[in-house]
Amino acid sequence: MAESKGTTEESVAEYYTQAFKPREYLDKHFSSFDGTDGKECVQLFIMNNLHQTLGSGAFQGKRLLDIGTGPSILSVLSASKYFSDITCSDYLEVCREELQKWVDGDPDAFDWGAYFRYVSKLEGNSSSPDDIAPRLRKSIKGVVHCDVKQSNPLCAESVDPFDVVVSSFCLELACDTPDQYRAGVGNMTSLVKHGGGLVILGDFKNNIIVETEKYADFDLNEAFLRDALVAHGCTDIEIRQVSMVDEWPCEFFHATARKV
Ligand SMILES: C[S@@+](CC[C@H](N)C(=O)[O-])C[C@H]1O[C@@H](n2cnc3c(N)ncnc32)[C@H](O)[C@@H]1O
């Protein structure tokens, strides 16, 4: 069972809504990456796993939705090789603005060059690093508002379900309780077409560190996630747990499922 530790602090979602500065966050946590020192980190975890899953051909189609993209492009980098119609989404307007800046080619946007070089290598140099930015810009068809806690996370948007829905480290921030997390899995699944795929990356330890504050709301485990996926109509569930050596205790997981 998932364990609730109770939250006495302001919730992560509240903190983010009021104080998150995406550009400062990117400069602080994403600018030192060069992909060459082999040190495990969350960025490598995201890129390696999505490269592997989407490159495996297990999930195919044209339209992919990424839930909780944030100001970052990492969760859609590999997707842009396989999906020509990608929708990015996030709850926070400041995150959407930062991402849109990059999509629009604003010279002040964050420089993702090191990540393009890394993904180019992952793809066996079949695309040069210089080709990956235009490939991604072309495939991103929208950066839209989303609230994974709503039964229709895309809210006002009425959309056809997607071939694949991806979400990376979003439910950790959005949810304060195991019940909310379980409902969030269902809300994501509702946007997957029948026979389509759901890919969730996250942390069973649910450890979110915002600057120096640690918001550990509740632990999850594989059984809890599997149960939530089954309850919301998923099958072919594969959950891989990856112990990372990072700055804080974490138990990253990579889950894939097919909607019946
Ligand atoms: C830790 S970031 C992950 C960003 C990116 N997916 C990645 O893996 O690098 C979590 C993102 O979830 C977004 N988020 C928080 N609550 C949300 C909600 N209720 N619905 C959708 N997105 C939410 C935050 O704004 C933030 O951009």
The ligand as an SDF file (V2000), in Angstrom:
LIG
                    3D

 27 29  0  0  0  0  0  0  0  0999 V2000
    9.1280   18.1810  -11.9370 C   0  0  0  0  0  0  0  0  0  0  0  0
    8.3490   19.0250  -13.2760 S   0  0  0  0  0  0  0  0  0  0  0  0
    8.6220   17.8460  -14.5710 C   0  0  0  0  0  0  0  0  0  0  0  0
    8.8400   18.5160  -15.8870 C   0  0  0  0  0  0  0  0  0  0  0  0
    9.1570   17.5640  -17.0240 C   0  0  0  0  0  0  0  0  0  0  0  0
    8.0240   16.6940  -17.3250 N   0  0  0  0  0  0  0  0  0  0  0  0
   10.3810   16.7400  -16.7190 C   0  0  0  0  0  0  0  0  0  0  0  0
   10.2590   15.5410  -16.4450 O   0  0  0  0  0  0  0  0  0  0  0  0
   11.4790   17.3130  -16.7260 O   0  0  0  0  0  0  0  0  0  0  0  0
    6.6240   18.8060  -12.9410 C   0  0  0  0  0  0  0  0  0  0  0  0
    5.7060   19.6590  -13.7960 C   0  0  0  0  0  0  0  0  0  0  0  0
    4.3530   19.3390  -13.4670 O   0  0  0  0  0  0  0  0  0  0  0  0
    3.5950   20.5380  -13.5230 C   0  0  0  0  0  0  0  0  0  0  0  0
    2.3650   20.3800  -12.7390 N   0  0  0  0  0  0  0  0  0  0  0  0
    2.1740   20.5420  -11.4120 C   0  0  0  0  0  0  0  0  0  0  0  0
    0.8940   20.3390  -11.0920 N   0  0  0  0  0  0  0  0  0  0  0  0
    0.2570   20.0260  -12.2540 C   0  0  0  0  0  0  0  0  0  0  0  0
   -1.0980   19.7050  -12.5740 C   0  0  0  0  0  0  0  0  0  0  0  0
   -2.0560   19.6860  -11.6360 N   0  0  0  0  0  0  0  0  0  0  0  0
   -1.3980   19.4300  -13.8530 N   0  0  0  0  0  0  0  0  0  0  0  0
   -0.4500   19.4550  -14.8140 C   0  0  0  0  0  0  0  0  0  0  0  0
    0.8450   19.7850  -14.5770 N   0  0  0  0  0  0  0  0  0  0  0  0
    1.1910   20.0550  -13.3030 C   0  0  0  0  0  0  0  0  0  0  0  0
    4.5230   21.5810  -12.9520 C   0  0  0  0  0  0  0  0  0  0  0  0
    4.1240   22.8910  -13.3170 O   0  0  0  0  0  0  0  0  0  0  0  0
    5.8640   21.1510  -13.5480 C   0  0  0  0  0  0  0  0  0  0  0  0
    6.1190   21.8250  -14.7400 O   0  0  0  0  0  0  0  0  0  0  0  0
  1  2  1  0
  2  3  1  0
  2 10  1  0
  3  4  1  0
  4  5  1  0
  5  6  1  0
  5  7  1  0
  7  8  2  0
  7  9  1  0
 10 11  1  0
 11 12  1  0
 11 26  1  0
 12 13  1  0
 13 14  1  0
 13 24  1  0
 14 15  1  0
 14 23  1  0
 15 16  2  0
 16 17  1  0
 17 18  1  0
 17 23  2  0
 18 19  1  0
 18 20  2  0
 20 21  1  0
 21 22  2  0
 22 23  1  0
 24 25  1  0
 24 26  1  0
 26 27  1  0
M  CHG  2   2   1   9  -1
M  END
$$$$
